[in-house]
Amino acid sequence: MGDSTVTSLDDRGNAAAPDSLTAADRPGFLGRLRTPRRPRLWFEILLIAVSYWTYSQIRNAVPEQKAEALRNADWIWRMEHHLGIAVEESVNHAVNSVAWLVVGMNYYYATLHFIVTLGVLVWLYRSHPGRYAATRLVLFATTGVALVGYYLYPLAPPRLMIGGDFVDTVVVHQTWGSMASGDLKQMSNQYAAMPSMHIGWSLWCGLTIFALASVPWVRVLGLVYPAATLLVIVATANHFWLDAVGGVLCLMFGYTVAWLWYGALPYALPKVPYARPTKAVPDKGEPLRTRA
């Protein structure tokens, strides 16, 4: 009973099996990709820059197909009249009559689309690193599928409809607005209105803020932001209501992709990535002593 039993590492056999399972069960390459981990700043900056440049190039390379885009706009306008939701023209004229309001909306349309989206990405990176990659995947998948919509369904915005009575607020008020009007219009595809990524991105921002922010009034602002964006895109005659529906459908696709890849919605993932467990390995030849 009092004797010591000495067992070398080579003689442990089955006793080593539980520890060896750690290495055997280590996830492969695909498993590591699906495991939330802390993002790297240089990689994220490069990825976002390259991705947006690629998105812009593809979006603007899509054939404008003016005639088809105008026909599609006429069809949507008739459909909205049939459904009783064709209020875009009334909203456009009402807002256009208030100079300071419409000028503010022009700047809103041109700037917040990028500023708020980047701001939410930075906030996620700093405060929710474990959820960052999955939430970013939602945004990227949403934007990627939108490119398919631009190619398959060219659509003129209301302000470009032939015979329509919409006001191009950027031109009329001579404000620096979007790349879709005024002096910058040659730099952007004029007939890529469906789906609306102003809605897709703003709703992504709003849902992320509402789900993850801890301050109540900030969460409320998260919900207000996409609603205000919907009003702006209609008031400036850059989109129909139904373009917004297309943006929502793209966002739903984005969340589905993230859920399938990570096995959970981004907001259900841990706030901070789990640290990889480390296993202490005894020195070779060192005996392990156990008491009988």
GIMO-V358756 format. One line per field, one symbol per residue. ss: DSSP state (@ for helix, = for strand, . for the rest). phi: phi as a letter, one per 30 degrees, with the letter a starting at -180 (. if undefined). psi: psi as a letter, one per 20 degrees, with the letter a starting at -180 (. if undefined). Layout:
ss: ???
phi: ???
psi: ???
This chain:
ss: ...====.@@@.@@@@@@@@@@@@....@@@@@@......@@@@@@@@@@@@@@@@@@@@@....@@@@@@@@@@@@@@@@@@....@@@@@@@@@..@@@@@@@@@@@@@@@@@@@@@@@@@@@@@.@@@@@@@@@@@@@@@@@@@@@@@@..=..@@@........@@@@@........@@@@@@....=....@@@@@@@@@@@@@@@@...@@@@@@@@@@@@@@@@@@@@.....@@@@@@@@@@@@@@@@@@@@@@...@@@...................====.
phi: .cdcccbdddcdhdddeeddddddcedddddddddebddcedddddddddddddedddedddedhedddddddddddddddddicdcedddedddddceddddddededdcdecddddddddddedcbddcddddddeddddddddddddddbdbddedcddidcdcdddddchcdccdcbidcddcbddcbccdddddedddedddddddcdcdeddddeeddeddddeddddddicadeddddddddddddddddddddciadedcdddceddddccdcdddiddccbcd
psi: hiqpppprhhihdhhighhhhghhjpqaghhhhipprpqpghggggggghghgggggggiipphmgghhhghggggggghghikjmjggggghghhinghghghhghghhghhgggghghgggggghmhhiggghhhggghghghhhgghghmppqrhijppirkqpnhgggjlqodrjirbhjhiiqoilmioroihggghhggghgghhhqipghhhghhhhghghhggghghjkiqrghhhghhghghggghgghghgijqqhiirqgpqpqpqqpppqqpipqppqp.
